[in-house]
Amino acid sequence: MASKEGGIGNFLMQVRKEIEKTTWPSREQVKKALVAVAVVVIIYALLTGVFDFVIGLIMKYVFRV
């Protein structure tokens, strides 16, 4: 269980120490991750659009609208 000794000041010092331990990605890693995410989002959007179009055609055929 957490101790209440030190209060908010102690907590903030511990937070700072933990942030200093963090290893941040390089600019190149961030660029690669951004490109990968963008590609996946574009593919997902295209697939969603195609499925929506096909389901729309099926609904028009089934209900003869």
C-alpha positions in Angstrom: 0.0 0.0 0.0 1.3 3.5 -0.8 2.7 5.6 1.9 1.4 9.1 2.4 4.9 10.4 3.5 6.2 13.2 1.3 2.9 14.2 -0.1 2.5 15.7 -3.6 6.1 16.8 -3.8 7.4 13.3 -3.3 4.9 12.0 -5.8 6.0 14.5 -8.5 9.7 13.7 -7.9 9.0 10.0 -8.4 7.0 10.8 -11.6 10.0 12.8 -12.9 12.4 9.9 -12.1 10.1 7.4 -14.0 9.9 9.7 -17.0 13.7 10.0 -17.1 13.8 6.2 -17.3 11.6 6.2 -20.4 13.3 5.5 -23.7 11.6 7.6 -26.4 11.6 6.5 -30.1 13.8 8.2 -32.6 12.5 10.5 -35.2 13.0 7.8 -37.8 11.0 5.2 -35.8 8.2 7.7 -35.4 8.1 8.3 -39.2 8.0 4.6 -39.9 5.2 4.0 -37.4 3.3 7.0 -38.8 3.5 5.6 -42.3 2.4 2.1 -41.2 -0.6 3.6 -39.4 -1.5 5.7 -42.3 -1.4 2.8 -44.7 -3.5 0.6 -42.4 -6.1 3.4 -42.0 -6.3 3.9 -45.8 -6.7 0.2 -46.4 -9.4 -0.1 -43.7 -11.2 2.9 -45.2 -11.2 1.5 -48.7 -12.4 -1.9 -47.5 -15.2 -0.3 -45.5 -16.2 1.7 -48.5 -16.2 -1.4 -50.8 -18.3 -3.4 -48.3 -20.7 -0.5 -47.8 -21.2 -0.2 -51.6 -21.7 -4.0 -52.1 -24.1 -4.3 -49.2 -26.0 -1.3 -50.6 -26.3 -3.0 -54.0 -27.5 -6.2 -52.3 -30.1 -4.3 -50.3 -31.4 -2.5 -53.5 -31.7 -5.9 -55.2 -33.4 -7.6 -52.3 -35.9 -4.8 -51.6 -36.2 -3.6 -55.2 -35.8 0.1 -54.2 
